[in-house]
Amino acid sequence: MKCLAALLLLVPLVLSEVCEPGSKWKEDCNTCFCTENGLAACTLRACHTTRIGLPRRNECVPNTVWKEECNTCFCTLKGWAACTRMACPKTKRALPRRDCVPGTTWKAECNNCVCTETGRAVCTLRACQPALFEPLVRGWK
């Protein structure tokens, strides 16, 4: 998770929020700034937080605890559900199965892949940004 958080720190997200050009602020553990066009851009760091999410009424059995992906949820005595809101890392990589020549390497989106001695493809599990953010990512310092 630490590796994912460090990787996401470098990937800005452009928001549709209008702001004062040149201004900077924090959103949880992320840093935001306002572009010269007046659009907000924030890093996409996976924040380690135990902040409780918005409660959901009458969706659970009172006093129960359960997991939703990597988050922990609990139910109050009145039947209100609340969960932590942590960014959960990917656990599986949806890459097409392919035969490969042992020792070869290639890119799959933002991930690096290598072919093992047995001809099996193995890739990193980085959370990739959509292509529309690539120009902004390249210019990020």
Secondary structure, DSSP 4 states (H G I P E B T S, - for coil): -HHHHHHHHT-EEEEEEE--TT-EEEETTEEEEE-TTSEEEEE--------B---EET-S-TT-EEEETTEEEEE-TTSEEEEB-PPPPP-S---------TT-EEEETTEEEEE-TTS-EEE----PPPGGGHHHHHH--
